[in-house]
Amino acid sequence: MMAVSEVLFLYRRHRQNILRSSYVLLLFSTLYGLSSGKSTSKAVDRVRKRDDIHGNETEVGGSDDFGTYSSSDNDSTNEKQSSENENEGGINLYDKRNYDKGQHLRKKHNHRHIDFLIRLILRDKKFIMLFLIQAILLVTRTLLSLRVATLDGRIVSSLVKANYSKFIKILLGNWMLLGIPASFVNALIAYTTKWCSLTINKILTTYMLDKYLVDHRTFYSVTASSTASEVQDNLTKDIGTFSNTTSSLLNQLLKPMLDLILCSFRLLSSSSSFMGEGTLALGLVVYVSNRLLRLIQPNFTKLIMKRSTMESWFRSLHSHVHLNNEEIAIMRGESRELASLDYSFYELVLFMNREIKKRFIYDFASSFIIKYSWGAAGLVLCSIPIFFKDKIIVADEDVTADFITNRRLLMTASGSLGRFVELKKSIQQLRGVWLRLKNFGDLLDSYSDPQKSRPDDGVILEYDQKKIIFENIPLVTPAGQVLIWELNFELKQGDHLLIIGPNGCGKSSLFRILGGLWPIRLSLEGKPTRAVIPPSMSNDECSIFYLPQKPYMGSMTTFREQIIYPDTIAQFEKRFHGNYSKGDKHLAKILSTLELEDLISENMALVMVNASDNREEANSSVEPREAFDLKRNWSEELSIGIQQRLAMARMYYHRPKFAVLDECTSAVSPEMEQKMYSTAQRLGTSLVSVCHRTSLWHFHNYLLKFDGKGGYRFGKFDPEERLASENKLMELNTLLDQRVPMWEKRLKDLMVVRRSNVIRKSQSELTQSPSPQQNPSAATKVPFSGDQRLPVNPSVATQSQGVNSVLLRSSDSQEKTNAPVDGI
Ligand SMILES: Nc1ncnc2c1ncn2[C@@H]1O[C@H](COP(=O)(O)OP(=O)(O)OP(=O)(O)O)[C@@H](O)[C@H]1O
């Protein structure tokens, strides 16, 4: 008994501290429950595991719950596939090496970039400052709302007591006065939150874009990776969502926490005797019900990741249709495109249907628990001082004011708890976006990693403006397919190389390796591997320039920028010392070589039309410079032939040492093609070209011929000799085309005759017929024919001297036995 009374005494003595510390403990354990989650960690682990398997390339994986994809299944299938592929000889030879390299890099990245997004944000001083200001403002707002709660209680109390003078005094003197700082603080919080979001957006976008476009290889490889459909969303939507959610997180986290701590402390120290214990009991109710809510809470991280992936896929299909509008329209492919769009949209809708159903159950339960159960518990707590009035309330205390204040405090606390539960949802959703961005960051890291972009260990890579040397270099696609086992050739500046071979043999792949898009692999037979390639630029001079079949036309750039691409205007100014008219004259000269002067006049006409609406003087002249300043949708408005000529103009502008021409004149006339090639050679550019037209062969003195089976031939090339042999070959082919059917028919006839002869011979032996010499007239009666239905042609018999005797014998025997010829 003594012990109990001692405990009670101790409790009464330290009641406030005990209640406060228990409440803080309860609050933090509730808070801890928000950030942790078994299913979330599982999702994170699964994403990590998947990244390891794919060597940092995220695939469209998915939730098992929704039955669309199973990422774990994918993992095992991929692992199995890669091990199977290893056994298939040349194909996918490099998979194992890539996988190991990926694993190694992944470990390194994990170590270096744990929460790189958070680290990026926390490094920014402006963000830290805004964060602190936001925190101070939030504390101020909470203190102000406590004051508002007290004033509320006093106003209602004066109303109930019909004390009008007090009512007016509090209303005007306190309430309205308090409204000014309260509103200002609220507006300031909204402002700093948005500013914070913008700052985060700026930091992340700059970081990601810098990494994405760090070099030619990174964005090429990222765009070619399996997550290409998500890149656009990662760079825009995901960063936006991440910034907005992160910036409002402090608001969502700090406000309810401060509200809860301050309101509950106030309630705990309330004059009413059981209010403190009641508040603690309420905290316990909240804790338990929150644990129950967790049982039915869907995994928002997984949901947002899955939905974002599906949305990205749907969006990428739309962009695909948009980008290839002409091709699809001309082929009447709209119904096919509609089917795939419909299918991906159907999948998305199906997923969203299931998602909203899951959310509905959770929303129903959380709304009932937060609003009504906790509300009822709060009201019970407020009613304690009223129901036990006689026993526990001191006479001079204001019951109404206390009730209203307590109720308001409880309402604030309850609202804060509700926000806490919502916060959990936000944290999980933020985690989903964070994971997507993290994967994207890892993907960028893996491709911009110098280790990965460098050639294989053991490959000697040198740069020389004046030559290209390939020594024992295999042509291997990123998928591991070996196109050429070992390529050896050397080309000096001044030489011109022609590359020929069947489709898909690896002609363009050679350029991809030369251009550094694909890494240089070590010899598959362990021979020393060496590559000497021209650097893209050397001492401000262009060493190598690539012209693909479909030229790239930047959209809505000026005409000048089109011609000087990839140079910038600053580089153009530097080259012509800021003298635009000199620069433009140079460009005009290049254009006239390619008979593209019309484009300048066309641009001028367009400038005039555009200007006629804006200019006051109707007949004002147009400067030639304006024609070069004009912006148009070049890829849409120019024909492919003109685009190819414009691309050649770029090459003339840059005057490279080597030019790689990959069927880049396929859409221009043969005369123009000759002019283009000869001008390029006159400018001193060595040509490395793939062209199917024999009319261009005479521009080359070396030939690299791929046979399409992994072999090749390289050597000096005499176009005239080659063309002569080519012509001879063509003649022979024509001859063969004409004669072969005739010879085939003759052979067929002879075969039939031979077979008929064998049969007749055996029949004659059976019937022991007389010899043809005994009856010579029979030879003229039945002609040589493999088919009795054919008209009789005696001349055939006389022509076929070699078989005559046999024929005569057999026809004679046929007549005698009357055997049907058709039956042969
Ligand atoms: N990014 C890539 N990833 C994997 N494989 C590729 C890639 N690009 C091309 N390939 C494969 O490499 C092979 C050679 O392609 P390449 O483009 O070099 O052929 P090509 O000789 O230029 O053919 P064409 O004359 O038709 O242009 C093809 O089988 C192609 O499927």
PDBQT file of the ligand as one rigid body, heavy atoms in Angstrom, charges set to zero:
ROOT
HETATM    1  N1  LIG A 901      21.924   0.056 -81.334  1.00  0.00    +0.000 N 
HETATM    2  C1  LIG A 901      21.990  -1.212 -81.731  1.00  0.00    +0.000 A 
HETATM    3  N2  LIG A 901      21.903  -2.199 -80.842  1.00  0.00    +0.000 NA
HETATM    4  C2  LIG A 901      21.988  -3.478 -81.224  1.00  0.00    +0.000 A 
HETATM    5  N3  LIG A 901      22.140  -3.869 -82.485  1.00  0.00    +0.000 NA
HETATM    6  C3  LIG A 901      22.233  -2.949 -83.432  1.00  0.00    +0.000 A 
HETATM    7  C4  LIG A 901      22.164  -1.566 -83.108  1.00  0.00    +0.000 A 
HETATM    8  N4  LIG A 901      22.273  -0.874 -84.251  1.00  0.00    +0.000 NA
HETATM    9  C5  LIG A 901      22.396  -1.778 -85.244  1.00  0.00    +0.000 A 
HETATM   10  N5  LIG A 901      22.376  -3.011 -84.746  1.00  0.00    +0.000 N 
HETATM   11  C6  LIG A 901      22.485  -4.263 -85.509  1.00  0.00    +0.000 C 
HETATM   12  O1  LIG A 901      23.751  -4.294 -86.141  1.00  0.00    +0.000 OA
HETATM   13  C7  LIG A 901      23.652  -4.883 -87.401  1.00  0.00    +0.000 C 
HETATM   14  C8  LIG A 901      24.344  -4.001 -88.422  1.00  0.00    +0.000 C 
HETATM   15  O2  LIG A 901      23.645  -2.789 -88.521  1.00  0.00    +0.000 OA
HETATM   16  P1  LIG A 901      24.183  -1.603 -89.455  1.00  0.00    +0.000 P 
HETATM   17  O3  LIG A 901      23.290  -0.447 -89.227  1.00  0.00    +0.000 OA
HETATM   18  O4  LIG A 901      25.624  -1.424 -89.218  1.00  0.00    +0.000 OA
HETATM   19  O5  LIG A 901      23.955  -2.231 -90.893  1.00  0.00    +0.000 OA
HETATM   20  P2  LIG A 901      24.354  -1.619 -92.308  1.00  0.00    +0.000 P 
HETATM   21  O6  LIG A 901      25.410  -2.485 -92.888  1.00  0.00    +0.000 OA
HETATM   22  O7  LIG A 901      24.672  -0.174 -92.204  1.00  0.00    +0.000 OA
HETATM   23  O8  LIG A 901      22.991  -1.870 -93.086  1.00  0.00    +0.000 OA
HETATM   24  P3  LIG A 901      22.239  -0.934 -94.151  1.00  0.00    +0.000 P 
HETATM   25  O9  LIG A 901      22.983  -1.020 -95.431  1.00  0.00    +0.000 OA
HETATM   26  O10 LIG A 901      20.896  -1.564 -94.250  1.00  0.00    +0.000 OA
HETATM   27  O11 LIG A 901      22.210   0.447 -93.598  1.00  0.00    +0.000 OA
HETATM   28  C9  LIG A 901      22.176  -5.101 -87.673  1.00  0.00    +0.000 C 
HETATM   29  O12 LIG A 901      21.912  -6.474 -87.500  1.00  0.00    +0.000 OA
HETATM   30  C10 LIG A 901      21.467  -4.309 -86.624  1.00  0.00    +0.000 C 
HETATM   31  O13 LIG A 901      20.323  -4.970 -86.215  1.00  0.00    +0.000 OA
ENDROOT
TORSDOF 0
